[in-house]
């Protein structure tokens, strides 16, 4: 199938199943549209509704009661949560999303920027959030007392090309031939994302990114770290680190080295799986279309929703 045919199929599929009541009856269709299950949607809805009311009532100069909306056809809280989950999963353009929900492009734009922070607070109350900053080993043990080994990797996403040459060089990847942004990800053996670094420019080296977040000194020495060969320099900072050996002409790998590499790869594959499930949300994997640096929030929400799914 061509790209145009795939887009048309997605549009038709989403237009047919935009009715919330109809989608909730089919687990597979609901997951295809929102990625979450109907049971998870039911668990998120009361918290989302409570925060939505608190946010509306806390606005300064409010004169009308909660429930009055200016020309917005989606008035039920369940449909508002459904609306923002559809946006994160499919990541359509504002025009397409407005057409699917029978609204205007401007109102859809405003509602997205209103509901994303509310969804962030909702997931924060479910305690499914990955850490953004860990300063000391004591703080690490307080957050994750059950963790004995962690898996380290990085995740990237493409973005639109900037017009200024200075901004182009900050994010341009010569390997992928496209501007990109990246995060550092730490997961445990249960595929839960424990840590997600702030989103940085592609030009920033992984070592500098890790050094700026001060995450490695905060990892206790008894915690085992499994990473790929890209992170060779970690062994000089954290002794309890396992990284596959690189093959070279002067020092070819022995059979024992190959076996150890396969063992390390089989252990650290869980962080790749966590990143894969996080990228099921198109808002964290497709080309970032916003002008301002707000892709960090989309990546964070995708990681939170994956952790929330693991909680059962």
N, C-alpha and C positions, 0 to 999 in steps of 0.2 A: 504494500500500500504506500502511496505517496504521502507526503506531509500534509498536503491539502485535504486528502481523503481522511486522514487521521483526525485532523482538526474538525472536519465536518461531522465525523462520527461522535467526537466528544461533545460538540455543541448539541447535536440531536439527543444524545444520551442524557446530558444534563438538563436539557429543556423538558424532556419527558418526565424526569424524576424529581423536579423541583418541589413537589408537594411533600411537605414533611410527614404528614400522616401516612401517605402511601409509601414513602421511603422507609419509615420505621418498621413496617411489616416485613421487609426483606432485608435480612442481615447482610447479604452480599452486596446488594445495591447501595445500602447505606454506607458500608465501608468503602465502596468504590467512590462515593461522592465526598464523604467527610473523613475517611480513614478510621474513625472511631466506631465502636460497636454501639448498637442501641442501648445496651446496658451501661456502657461508659458515658454515653450522652445523658442518660437519666441521672447518673451520679454527678455530672458536671452542672446540670441545669439549676438545681437549687442554689448552689454557691454563686453561679453566674448571675442569677436573678437578684440575689441579695446584694452583690457588689454593684450591679447595675442600678438598683434603687438608691444605694448609699451614694454612688457617684452623682446621680441626678439631683438628689436632695442637698448635696453639699455645695452645689454651685452658688456663687455669690449673686445676689440680686434676683433670685428665683421668685417668681410671683404666681406661677401656676402649679397645680398639684401634679404629682407623678402620674403618668399615663397620657398626658396631652402631648401629641406629636404633630408637628407642622408638616403636612403633606407627605407623610411617610406611611406607606401601605403595610409595612411589617411592624405590627404593634405588639404581638405576642413575644414574650421573652424566649420561648423555645425556638421561634423562627429566627430571632436575632442570633442566638448561638449557632443555629444551623447555617445561617448566612455567613458568619465569620469562619466557620470550619470549612465550608465549601470553598471560600476564598483561599484558605491556606492549602487545601488539598489540590485544587485544580489550578489555582493562580491564574484566573482569566484576566483579560483586560477590563477596565472599568466599563467600557461600552458593552461588552458581552455580558458582564455581570449585571449591569442595569437592565439589559434586555431579558435575561433569565428571570430576574426578580421583579420585572414590571415596574422599574423605577427610572430615575435619570442618572446620568453619569456623575453629576455634582453631588447628589445625595448619597450615591454609593461611595464616592470618595470620602465624604465626611463620615459616614457610618463606619467605614473600615478603620479610619484613624481614631474613631471613638471606641470601637469594640476591641481592638487589639490590646490596649492597656488593661481593659476589664478582663479579657481572657488571661492576660499575664497574672493579674491578681488572683484570679480563680485558681489557676494552677499552682500558684504560690501557696494558697491555703490548703491544697491537697498534699503538700510536702513532697511533691514529685520533681522539684526543681534541681537541676545540677548546680553545683557551686560555681561562682564566678571569680572568687578570690579566696585563696587559702594562704595565710601568712606564716603559721607555725605548725610544727608536728602535733602539738597539743590540739590545735584547732582541727587538724586532719582526723585525729582519733575521735574527737568529739562528734564530727560529722559522720564519719564512717568507721565505727568501732569494730565492725565485723570483717572489714576488708583486709586480706593478707597479700593479695597481688593485684596489680593494675596493669592495664594495657594502654599504651600511648600511641596516638596517631594524629594526623591532621586531615582536615576536610576543606575542600575548596568549592567555590561556585563562580560561574561567569557573571559578568556585569556588562552594561552598555559602555561603549567606548566614549571617553571624554573628549571634548573638543580641544582643550588646552594641552599642548605637548608636555607640560610639566606633570599634569595629572595622568597622562597616558603612560609615562615611564614609571610611575609609582605602582601601577597595577598590571602592567603588560607582562604576560608570560610568553617567553620566547619558545618554550617547549610546546605549549598549546596554541600559540599564535592568537591569543585573545586575552583581554584584560580580565583579571580574576581577583577574588578576595578569599581569605582563608581563616580557619580557626584551629586551635589545638584541642583535641578531644581526649579525655581519659575515661575509660570504662572498666567495669569489673567483669568477673567471669560469668555473671548473670546477664550480661549485655546491657546493664544499666549505665547511662552516661552520668558519671560522677562529677565531671568538670568540663566546662566549655569556656574557652578563653574568649575575650573580646575579639570581634572581627577586625582583622588588620589587612593592610595592603599586601599584595603578592610580593612586592620587592623586599619586604622585611623578611630576613632569614628566620628560619624556625628557632634557631638558638637565641636570637635577639628577642623573638616573641616570647619564648619561654622565660628568658631572663627578666623581661619587663613585667611579666605576671608574677614572678617570684614564686612559682609553683614547685620547682624542684627542691629548693631548700626546705620547703614545708612538708615534703614527703618523708616520713620516718625511714631510717636506714634499714629497719627490718622488713619493710614492704618491698616485695619483688616487683620490678618493672620489666615488662616485655614490650619491646619496640622493634621496628624494622631497621634495616641497615642505614636508613637516612639519619638516624639519631646516634651515630657512633660516638659523638662527643659527650653523651650522657654518662658513659662509663667512667669518665674522669671526675664527675660530680657525685654520682650515686653508684657505689660499688656493687650493690645488689641488683644489677641490671643485666638482662639477657637480650643480646642482639645477634642476629645471624651474621656469620662471617662472610666477607666478600671474596669472590674468586678473582684471581689475577694470574698473569702468565708466569711470573716468578714464583708465586706461592699458590699453586692450585689446591682446591679443596680435596681433602681426603674423604674416604667413605664415612668416617666417624663425624667429620665436620658436616657433611651433607645430612646425616641422620639427625644431628643436633639442630641444624637449620630447619629441618622438617618438623621437629618437635616444637621449636620456638614458634614457628609459623602456625602450627595447629593450636597453640595456646592463645596467641595474639589475634587470631582470626575473629574473635568475638567483638573486638572494637570495629573491625570492618563491617560486621553484621549490624552493629548498632548504628553506624553511619549510614548503611544502606537503608535501614528502616526509617531513620530520621529523614532521609532524602525521598521517602515516599511522598512527603509533602512537597509539591512542586514549588511552593513559595521559598523553599530553601535549596532547591536544586536547579531551577530554570534561571535564565538570564534575569538578573535583578534590574527592574525597569524604573525604580524610583530615582529621583535626582539626588536626594540627600542620603547620607549614610545611615539608613534605617534598616539595613539588611541584618544587623545584629539581632534585632528583636524578632525577626522572622525565623532565624536560625535557632534562637533560644526557645521560641514557642514550639518549634518542631521537636526539639530535644525533650522539652517538658512533656509534650503529648505522648512521646514514645515511652518515657519513664512512667507516666500515668497509666499507660496500657500495660506495662509490666507489673504494676501493683495489683492488677486483676480487679 
